[in-house]
Amino acid sequence: MSRKQSAAGVKSWRFRLYFEIYTLQMRKLMAYRAEFWFRFLGGLFANATVAYFLWKAVFAVGDAPTLGGRDGGFLGGECLES
């Protein structure tokens, strides 16, 4: 094997190594970003769901059709639809 062929093999090997490292880091970065958005949107959905059912239970148990306020307060539908 000549020196030129040996150098080409080393360059090819280095390129493959750097390419593998690059793709691994990009996959880690994308996984981090995906996890962030899944947690953010999942948490937002969970909080909205809990709030909806909590207010629904408050208006279901109470005798009054409105909740607080001197000017008539809020109707159950107004709180849940806003």
C-alpha positions in Angstrom: 0.0 0.0 0.0 1.4 3.4 -0.9 1.5 6.4 1.3 -1.1 8.2 -0.8 -3.6 5.3 -0.4 -2.9 5.1 3.3 -3.6 8.8 3.7 -6.9 8.5 1.8 -7.9 5.7 4.1 -7.2 7.7 7.2 -9.1 10.7 5.8 -12.1 8.5 5.0 -12.0 6.9 8.5 -11.7 10.4 10.2 -14.6 11.7 8.1 -16.8 8.8 9.1 -15.9 9.3 12.7 -16.6 13.0 12.7 -19.8 12.4 10.8 -21.0 9.8 13.4 -20.2 12.2 16.2 -22.0 15.0 14.5 -25.1 12.9 13.8 -25.1 11.7 17.4 -25.0 15.2 18.8 -27.7 16.3 16.5 -30.0 13.4 17.6 -29.4 14.4 21.2 -30.2 18.0 20.5 -33.4 17.1 18.7 -34.4 14.7 21.4 -34.0 17.4 24.0 -36.1 19.9 22.0 -38.8 17.3 21.4 -38.9 16.4 25.1 -39.2 20.1 26.0 -42.2 20.7 23.8 -43.9 17.4 24.8 -43.5 18.4 28.5 -44.6 22.0 27.9 -47.7 21.1 25.8 -48.5 18.1 28.0 -48.4 20.2 31.2 -50.5 22.9 29.6 -53.1 20.4 28.5 -53.1 18.7 32.0 -53.5 22.1 33.8 -56.3 23.2 31.5 -58.1 19.9 32.0 -57.8 20.0 35.8 -59.1 23.6 35.9 -62.0 22.7 33.6 -63.2 19.8 35.7 -62.6 21.7 38.9 -64.8 24.6 37.9 -67.4 22.2 36.5 -67.5 20.5 39.9 -67.8 23.8 41.8 -70.8 24.9 39.8 -72.4 21.4 40.0 -72.2 21.4 43.8 -73.2 24.9 44.5 -76.9 26.1 44.7 -76.3 29.4 43.0 -76.1 29.7 39.2 -73.5 32.4 39.6 -70.2 32.7 41.5 -69.5 35.9 43.5 -69.4 39.5 42.4 -71.6 42.5 43.2 -72.8 42.8 39.6 -74.2 39.3 39.3 -70.9 37.5 39.2 -69.9 34.8 36.7 -72.2 32.2 35.2 -70.9 28.7 35.1 -70.8 28.7 31.3 -68.9 31.9 31.2 -66.1 30.6 33.5 -65.8 27.3 31.5 -65.9 28.7 28.0 -63.6 31.7 28.4 
